[in-house]
Amino acid sequence: MPATRALPTEEAVELIQLTRTLATKELAPRVADAEAEAAFPRDVFRTLGRSGLLGLPFAEEDGGAAQPYEVYLQVLEEVAAVWSSVAVGISVHALSCFPLARFGTEEQRRRWLPDMLGGELLGAYCLSEPHAGSDPAAMLTRAVREGDEYVLNGTKAWTTHGGYADFYTVMARTSDDRAHGISCFLIPAGTPGLTADPPERKMGLTGSATATMRLEDVRVPVERRIGLEGQGLKIALASLDCGRLGISAVATGLAQGALDHAVRYARERETFGKPIIEHQGLAFVLADMGAAIESARATALSAARLKDLGLPFTREASIAKLVATDNAMKVTTDAVQVLGGYGYTRDFPVERYMREAKVMQIFEGTNQIQRMIISRALDRDEGGVLTVLGKE
């Protein structure tokens, strides 16, 4: 764990302590078996929800805890250091709730958000399609209005919690306008015509179910459209900014967990009469790992503070996602190297951390897409916004 956390309130300190307790008592004893068996831990999300950890960044009137993003990200980190599949699930659940919380009507929020944020309902986010991953505007899933309903047909790929979720936030095309032809829908599990393929067989994060969702004449009442018709792409992009901050925290926590294991091993393993952590060559590897994690953490929290102040943070979210996930890949690879041959076996968790880190460079927009977003933002940059912390 990080040596020091700068938290804004005593309540935030208590949240971190609560998270560490839950991670130690509820998650750590189960993670190895669940990941080995590709078992989805649905009950864990109910426990986290009832403890208040699924609704942290959402408004109290909607059933959330009204915590700033800088606190929420540090909670995600703590979970990810123990069980990354669960931390990814928390981030995806928040991503699934964001459109309703941000763009839903007051009636929609009051009706659905409390159960969603309380952990009784688990969410999934359906944006990508088999041919439209990095380019969501190319999606083909279509929603056709018939009276007071929309009829949806199409396929959604790479859906985290697919087949296990209780609700699906689905983007679908309502016109052929590339920029303004997509709309957002909140669809309950069990709706006729909504089905999940068998889960993907993945390299890592095997405790997190990922499946293709199929929509065949799925009828959705107009009241379950979130936002205006044609507003879906704007909603999706705003959601992804928040999701990228979440994944940056998950990647940082994953890297921290790998470093913690590597340091413990380096203290205990001896060569040439002393612990290997005292050999300069290996000690410098550990030092670089620690520096990479601290830089990722600082980058993510800096972006989160911009969001908390209501300032633009799209570029900074992409930077955080890029830095944190690239660093996590390097740190986990180095952790395997520190353990030597043992690191390559499944008797130690660092090989799992390395497998899990890879996908973090891919989802929520590949790191090549993040570089594109960052470079475009630099091209149009005409000066930043100055603000005083604590001032409106």
C-alpha positions in Angstrom: 0.0 0.0 0.0 1.1 3.6 -0.5 3.1 5.0 2.4 0.9 8.1 2.6 -2.5 9.1 1.3 -3.5 12.8 1.4 -7.3 12.6 2.0 -9.6 15.7 2.1 -11.8 14.7 5.1 -12.0 12.4 8.1 -14.9 10.7 6.3 -12.6 9.9 3.5 -10.1 8.4 5.9 -12.9 6.2 7.3 -13.8 5.1 3.8 -10.3 4.0 3.0 -10.1 2.1 6.3 -13.5 0.4 5.6 -12.3 -0.6 2.1 -9.1 -2.1 3.4 -11.0 -4.1 6.0 -13.4 -5.4 3.4 -10.6 -6.2 1.0 -8.7 -8.1 3.6 -11.6 -10.0 5.1 -14.0 -10.5 2.2 -11.9 -10.3 -1.0 -8.4 -11.6 -0.3 -9.4 -15.1 0.9 -11.5 -15.7 -2.3 -9.5 -14.0 -5.1 -7.1 -16.9 -6.1 -9.8 -19.6 -6.3 -12.3 -17.3 -8.1 -9.8 -16.2 -10.7 -8.6 -19.8 -11.2 -12.2 -21.0 -11.7 -13.4 -18.0 -13.7 -16.2 -17.6 -11.1 -18.1 -14.3 -11.1 -18.5 -13.1 -7.5 -22.0 -11.5 -7.7 -22.4 -11.5 -3.9 -19.3 -9.4 -3.4 -21.0 -6.5 -5.2 -24.0 -6.7 -2.9 -21.7 -6.5 0.1 -19.8 -3.5 -1.4 -23.1 -1.8 -2.3 -24.6 -2.3 1.1 -21.4 -0.9 2.6 -21.9 2.2 0.4 -18.9 1.7 -1.9 -20.8 1.4 -5.2 -22.4 4.9 -5.0 -19.5 6.9 -3.7 -19.3 9.6 -6.5 -23.0 10.1 -6.8 -25.4 12.6 -5.2 -26.9 11.8 -1.8 -30.4 12.5 -3.1 -29.9 9.8 -5.7 -28.7 7.3 -3.1 -25.0 8.0 -3.4 -22.4 9.2 -0.9 -21.5 12.5 -2.6 -17.7 11.8 -2.4 -15.3 13.6 -4.6 -13.7 11.7 -7.4 -10.3 12.0 -5.8 -11.6 9.9 -2.9 -13.5 7.4 -5.1 -10.4 6.7 -7.1 -8.4 5.9 -4.0 -11.1 3.5 -2.9 -10.9 1.8 -6.3 -7.1 1.6 -5.9 -7.4 -0.2 -2.6 -9.8 -2.8 -4.0 -7.7 -3.3 -7.2 -4.6 -4.0 -5.1 -6.3 -7.1 -3.8 -8.8 -8.1 -6.6 -8.7 -6.3 -9.9 -11.8 -8.0 -11.4 -13.9 -6.6 -8.6 -12.4 -3.1 -9.0 -13.1 -3.2 -12.7 -16.6 -4.2 -11.9 -17.1 -1.2 -9.5 -15.8 1.1 -12.2 -18.0 -0.4 -14.9 -21.0 -0.2 -12.6 -20.3 3.5 -12.0 -20.0 3.9 -15.8 -23.4 2.2 -16.2 -25.0 4.5 -13.7 -23.5 7.8 -14.9 -25.8 8.4 -17.9 -28.9 8.2 -15.7 -27.3 10.3 -12.9 -26.1 13.0 -15.3 -28.7 13.1 -18.0 -31.8 11.4 -16.6 -34.9 13.3 -15.5 -35.6 13.7 -11.8 -38.3 11.1 -12.0 -36.0 8.6 -13.7 -33.3 9.2 -11.1 -35.6 8.8 -8.1 -37.2 5.7 -9.5 -34.1 3.7 -10.5 -30.9 5.1 -9.0 -31.2 4.2 -5.3 -31.3 0.4 -6.0 -28.6 0.8 -8.7 -26.3 2.6 -6.3 -27.2 0.4 -3.3 -25.8 -2.7 -4.8 -29.1 -4.5 -5.3 -28.9 -4.0 -9.0 -25.6 -4.5 -10.9 -25.0 -2.6 -14.2 -23.4 -3.2 -17.5 -22.5 -0.7 -20.2 -23.1 -1.6 -23.9 -21.3 0.7 -26.3 -18.8 -1.4 -28.3 -19.8 -3.6 -31.2 -17.8 -6.3 -33.1 -16.9 -3.8 -35.8 -17.1 -0.6 -33.8 -14.8 -0.4 -30.8 -12.6 2.6 -31.0 -15.2 4.4 -33.3 -18.5 4.3 -31.4 -20.1 6.5 -34.0 -19.9 3.6 -36.5 -22.3 1.4 -34.4 -25.1 -0.4 -36.2 -27.4 -1.4 -33.4 -30.6 0.4 -34.2 -33.6 1.6 -32.1 -36.8 2.3 -34.1 -39.6 4.1 -32.4 -43.0 2.5 -32.5 -45.5 4.6 -30.6 -44.5 4.6 -26.9 -41.8 2.1 -27.4 -38.4 1.6 -29.2 -37.6 -1.7 -30.8 -33.9 -2.5 -30.6 -31.9 -4.9 -32.8 -28.1 -5.4 -32.9 -25.1 -6.8 -31.2 -23.0 -5.4 -28.4 -19.5 -6.8 -27.8 -17.1 -6.9 -24.8 -19.9 -6.3 -22.2 -18.5 -6.5 -18.7 -21.1 -8.2 -16.4 -22.8 -9.5 -19.6 -25.3 -12.2 -18.6 -25.0 -11.3 -14.9 -26.1 -7.7 -14.8 -29.5 -6.6 -13.7 -29.6 -3.6 -16.0 -27.9 -2.6 -19.3 -27.1 0.9 -20.4 -27.3 0.6 -24.1 -26.3 3.0 -26.9 -28.2 2.4 -30.2 -28.7 4.3 -33.4 -32.0 6.2 -33.8 -31.0 7.9 -37.1 -28.2 7.8 -39.7 -26.7 11.1 -38.5 -23.2 10.1 -37.4 -22.8 12.6 -34.6 -26.4 13.0 -33.5 -28.0 9.8 -34.4 -27.3 7.7 -31.3 -29.5 7.5 -28.2 -29.1 6.0 -24.7 -31.5 3.4 -23.2 -31.7 1.8 -19.7 -32.8 -1.8 -20.3 -33.6 -4.3 -17.4 -32.2 -7.8 -17.6 -34.9 -10.3 -18.5 -36.4 -8.1 -21.2 -37.6 -10.4 -24.0 -35.1 -10.5 -26.8 -32.0 -9.5 -24.7 -29.6 -12.4 -24.4 -26.0 -13.0 -23.6 -23.5 -15.3 -25.4 -21.3 -17.5 -23.3 -18.5 -15.5 -21.5 -15.3 -14.8 -23.4 -12.3 -16.9 -22.5 -9.8 -14.3 -21.5 -6.2 -14.0 -20.7 -6.8 -12.2 -17.4 -9.6 -10.7 -15.3 -11.2 -14.1 -15.4 -13.3 -13.4 -12.4 -15.0 -10.6 -14.4 -17.6 -11.9 -16.8 -17.3 -10.4 -20.3 -19.9 -11.4 -23.0 -21.5 -10.4 -26.3 -25.1 -9.1 -25.8 -27.7 -9.7 -28.5 -30.8 -7.6 -29.0 -33.5 -9.1 -31.1 -36.7 -7.1 -31.3 -36.1 -5.8 -27.7 -39.0 -3.5 -26.8 -38.1 -0.6 -24.5 -40.6 2.0 -23.3 -39.8 5.6 -24.3 -39.6 6.4 -20.5 -36.4 4.3 -20.4 -34.6 6.5 -22.9 -32.0 8.5 -21.1 -31.5 12.1 -22.3 -32.8 13.4 -25.6 -33.1 11.3 -28.8 -29.8 11.8 -30.6 -27.8 12.7 -27.4 -26.3 9.3 -27.0 -22.8 9.9 -28.4 -22.4 13.0 -26.1 -23.5 10.8 -23.2 -21.2 8.0 -24.1 -18.1 10.3 -24.5 -18.8 12.0 -21.1 -19.2 8.6 -19.5 -15.9 7.4 -21.0 -14.1 10.4 -19.5 -15.2 9.2 -16.0 -14.6 5.5 -16.9 -11.0 6.3 -17.9 -10.3 7.8 -14.5 -11.7 4.7 -12.9 -9.5 2.4 -15.0 -6.4 4.6 -14.2 -7.1 4.0 -10.5 -7.6 0.3 -11.0 -4.3 0.0 -13.0 -2.5 1.9 -10.2 -3.9 -0.3 -7.5 -3.0 -3.4 -9.5 0.6 -2.1 -9.9 0.7 -1.3 -6.2 -0.4 -4.9 -5.4 2.4 -6.3 -7.6 5.0 -4.0 -6.0 3.9 -5.0 -2.5 4.3 -8.7 -3.4 7.7 -8.1 -5.0 9.0 -6.1 -2.0 7.9 -8.8 0.5 9.6 -11.5 -1.6 12.8 -9.4 -2.0 13.0 -9.0 1.8 12.7 -12.7 2.4 14.7 -14.2 -0.5 18.5 -14.3 0.1 21.4 -14.6 -2.3 25.1 -14.3 -1.5 24.3 -14.0 2.2 21.8 -11.1 2.2 18.2 -10.3 1.2 18.0 -9.6 -2.5 16.4 -6.2 -1.8 19.9 -5.2 -0.6 21.4 -5.9 -4.0 21.6 -2.6 -5.8 20.6 -4.0 -9.2 17.3 -5.3 -7.9 16.7 -2.5 -5.5 16.8 0.0 -8.4 14.2 -2.1 -10.2 11.9 -1.8 -7.2 12.6 1.9 -6.9 11.6 2.4 -10.5 8.4 0.4 -9.9 7.6 2.6 -6.9 8.3 5.8 -8.9 6.1 4.7 -11.7 3.2 4.0 -9.4 3.5 7.3 -7.6 3.5 9.2 -10.9 0.4 7.3 -12.1 -1.4 8.0 -8.9 -0.6 11.7 -9.0 -1.6 12.0 -12.6 -5.0 10.3 -11.9 -5.7 12.4 -8.8 -4.8 15.6 -10.6 -7.4 14.8 -13.3 -9.9 13.9 -10.6 -9.5 17.2 -8.9 -10.3 19.0 -12.1 -13.5 17.0 -12.4 -14.4 17.7 -8.8 -14.0 21.5 -9.6 -16.3 21.2 -12.6 -13.4 22.0 -15.0 -12.7 20.3 -18.3 -10.8 17.1 -17.8 -11.1 15.0 -21.0 -7.4 15.4 -22.0 -6.3 14.8 -18.4 -8.4 11.7 -18.1 -6.8 10.3 -21.2 -3.3 11.1 -19.9 -4.1 9.4 -16.6 -5.4 6.3 -18.4 -2.4 6.2 -20.7 0.2 6.7 -17.9 -1.4 4.4 -15.4 -2.0 1.5 -17.7 1.3 1.6 -19.4 3.0 1.9 -16.0 1.0 -1.1 -14.7 2.1 -3.2 -17.6 5.8 -2.4 -16.9 5.5 -2.7 -13.1 3.8 -6.1 -13.2 6.3 -7.4 -15.8 9.1 -6.3 -13.5 7.4 -7.9 -10.5 7.6 -11.2 -12.3 11.2 -10.6 -13.0 11.9 -9.9 -9.3 10.5 -13.2 -8.3 12.5 -15.0 -11.0 11.2 -18.5 -11.9 8.7 -18.3 -9.0 7.1 -15.3 -10.6 6.3 -17.3 -13.7 4.4 -19.9 -11.7 0.8 -19.7 -10.4 2.0 -20.3 -6.9 2.5 -16.5 -6.7 0.0 -13.9 -7.8 2.3 -11.6 -9.8 1.9 -13.6 -13.0 -1.9 -13.0 -12.7 -1.3 -9.3 -12.1 0.8 -9.2 -15.3 -2.0 -10.9 -17.3 -4.6 -8.5 -15.9 -2.5 -5.4 -16.6 -2.5 -6.1 -20.4 -6.2 -5.5 -21.0 -6.1 -2.2 -19.2 -4.1 -0.8 -22.1 -7.0 -1.9 -24.3 -10.4 -1.2 -22.7 -12.0 2.2 -22.1 -10.3 3.2 -25.4 -6.9 1.7 -26.4 -3.8 3.7 -25.4 -3.4 4.5 -29.1 -6.8 6.2 -29.0 -5.7 8.1 -25.8 -2.7 9.4 -27.6 -5.0 10.6 -30.4 -7.2 12.4 -27.9 -4.3 14.0 -26.2 -2.6 15.2 -29.4 -5.8 16.6 -30.8 -6.3 18.5 -27.5 -2.8 19.9 -27.7 -3.4 21.0 -31.3 -6.5 23.1 -30.3 -5.1 24.3 -26.9 -5.3 28.1 -26.6 -4.5 28.4 -22.9 -5.7 26.8 -19.8 -8.3 27.7 -17.1 -7.0 29.3 -13.9 -9.0 28.6 -10.7 -8.5 28.9 -7.0 -9.1 25.7 -5.0 -12.1 26.0 -2.8 -13.6 28.9 -4.7 -16.7 28.7 -6.9 
